[in-house]
Amino acid sequence: MGELPLLPFGNPIGFVPASRGGVYIESYREGEQVKQIWRLFPFVKPYIWPYWVMSLVCMAAFGGSSAFLPYLVQHVFDDVFAQKNEAVLAYLPVVIVGVFVFRGAVNFGQSYLSSY
């Protein structure tokens, strides 16, 4: 039997050809790779909920808070600087700090859950 084909993406770093005692992938028929990947699914399944799903929720919350920042800046310029509204000046800094604390918490949650 002749040598088996190399990996389709070339030789990765540290890959030793079979002529020097390395190992070749035995089968690259259509659908074999998908079957091999689905074979690993039972090992990944316990991590999908809650880690992966909650990581996506944290990513979406961080993105939503990023979209909320220009809205806050608009209120700073319009209400505080242009209209000299002191009532807005009393609560807007607390809201801004709260948004950044929230962003920090969801960014930490996303990083922690993604690396779990």
TAPELIN-V670245 format. One record per helix or strand of 2 or more residues. SS is the DSSP state (alpha for helix, beta for strand). FROM is the first residue (numbers start at 1). LEN is the number of residues. If there is no record, write none. Layout:
BEGIN
SS,FROM,LEN ; SS,FROM,LEN
END
This chain:
BEGIN
alpha,18,3 ; alpha,32,8 ; alpha,41,42 ; alpha,86,30
END
